[in-house]
């Protein structure tokens, strides 16, 4: 897999590049801001870009803006966004516009390189992946009149694992239940969230978006 890394902290991106290289990932370029990132993606056509949400000059949402452009202008390149903080409004905005081939991880998690390489592989295959820590925090929040209140405790567990990018088989293994039980839970989730008119792949993304809106 060929990857570009964008972060304004040179030590962080260089360290990440070294760890990825040791894991067999080919880091073809590093960038310190959004414009340099876009140039690198245009030049190297990587399988994925790892992008800090906050980059120069304003350190607000430059990474989100760059991710929008990458997904629009280079749809073959997946994007994994990194954030130091839980920022669901940014993730919701991006996932709502370009739900496929996107990941959203907390920086504290990427020191476990297996987590990052797994996310890279999943987004490169067209999935959306949200950090388990973020999912847990989102599931702990409450919003009045949320459609998610219709879900049972088991269905919320399944939705949380779905948001992490787990397959039905992966969810079944994690919860110690059969794949058929997972399929039934997914069907109930889609029905209770009024997601009945799309293919299952799209409904999984839409269900995750509902979680981000909590």
N, C-alpha and C positions, 0 to 999 in steps of 0.2 A: 504493500500500500504506500502511495506517495502522498505526503502531507505538507502543508504550509502552516507555520505557527505565527500568530500575531499577538504581541503583548509589548507594552512600552517598557517593561522591566527586563533589561537584557539578561540579568542573571536568571530570572525565572524561565524565560523562553529558551535560553541556552541549556539550562539544566533539564528542562522538559525534552528538548531535542536529544540530549544525550541519553536519557532514560528510554525514549521511544526508539532510538537507534539500537540500543541494547536489546530491545524487545522485537527487533526485526522490522521496524517501520522506517521507511525512507523519508527523512525530513529534507525536502528539496529546497526550502527557503524559510527565512525568518523575517518578520517585519515588525516595526515599532509603532506603526500607526495605520489607519484605515486605508489611506492612499497607497502606501507601500504594499499593503496586503493585496489590494486589488491589482496592482501591477504584477505581483508575484503569481497570483492566480491566473491572470491572463497569459503570463509567460510560460508557466510550468504545467498548467492544466492538471492540478492535483486531484486525487480521489476525495480528499477532505481538507478542510481548513479548521484549525483550532483558533478561536477568536476570543480575546478578552472583551467583555461588554463595554468596559470603560477604558477609552484610549484618548490620546491627545487629539485636538487641542483642549477640549472642554472637560474631558473625563466624565461624560454623562452616558450617551448612548451611541458613540461612534461605531462601536462593534456591531450593534444592531443594524445601523445604517449600512455598514459594509456587508453584513450578512444578507440583507435584503438584495443588494446589488449582485452579490455572488449567486444567490439562488435564482435571480432573474436573468443575469447575463451568462452565467456558467452553470446551468441546471444539473450537469453531471457531477459537480463538486458538492459534496455534503458539507455541513457546517456543524461543529460542536462549539457552543458558546460557554465561556468560563466566567464565573462571577464570584466575587469575594463575599457577597451578601445575597440573601434571598430577594429577588426582584421580579415577582410574578407578573407585574404589569408589562415589563419588557418582554418576557417570555411569551405571554399571552398574545401580545401584538405580533410577534414574529411567527409564532405557531399558527395563528389565525390566518395569516397571509400565505405562508409557505410551510404547511405542516409536514411534508415528507422530507426525509434526509436531514433531520435536525436533532441536535442534542443540547441539553442544558445541564451543566455540571457545576458544582461548587468547587472553587480552587482547592479547598482543604482536602478534597477527595482525590485529586489527580496525583498526589504523591504515591497512591496505590496505582501503579502503572497498568495493572491488569484491568482496573475499572475503566481507565481511559481507552485502552486498546479495544476492550469489548464494546464500548460506546462507539468508537470509530468504525468498527466492523459493522455494527448494527445500522448506523446512519448511512454508511456507504451502500447498504443493501436496501435503503429506502425507508427505514423505520424512523420513528421519533423516540428519543430517549430522554428521560428526566432523572436527575440524580435522586437516589433513594432518600437521601436526607431532605431534599426539597419536597419530595412526595410526602414524607412523614409530617413535615411542618404544615403543608397544605391540608392534609387530611385532619390535622388538629385544629385548624381554623374553623370558625362557624360563620355562616352568612344566613341572614333571615330569608325564609322562603326559597331556599336552595333546592333545585331538583334532586340534588344528591341526598337530601333527607329522605327520599323515597326508597333508597337502597338499604338492604339489610347489612348487618355487620360483615357477613361473608362476601357480599357483593362489593362492599367498599374495599375489602382486602384485595379482591380480584382486580378492581379498578386501579388500586395503588400499584400493584405489580404490573398491570398493563401499561401504566404510565412510565414504569422503569424500562419498558421495551421488552418485557418478557413474552415469550410465545405461550400458547396454551399449554404446551408440554412443560415449559419452564414454570408456569404458574402452578400446574398440578404437582410438580415435584416439590416446589417450595411449601405448598399448603398440605401436602400429603393426601391429595384427593385424586380422583380419576380425571382424565381429559374430558370425558363426557360431562362430568359435573361442572368443569370449568366452562365448557361450551354452553351449558344450560344457564350458568350464572351470567355469562357474557350476553346471552340472548335477553335475559331479564334486565340487565343494565341498559342495553340499547332500547328496550321497550320503555322502561321507566324514565329514560332521558329523552324520549320521543325521537330516537335516531333509527327509524325503521325503513327509511327510503334510500339508503346508500349501501354499497358493498361493505362487507365486514371490515376490510382494511381501512376504509374511510371513516366508518363508525368508531373504530378504535381511536383514531386521531380526534374525532369530535368529542368523544367521551373524555379524553385527556384535557381537551380545551375547557370543558365544563369544570374539571378539577381546578385548572388554573384560575378560573373566574371566581372561585369560592371566596 
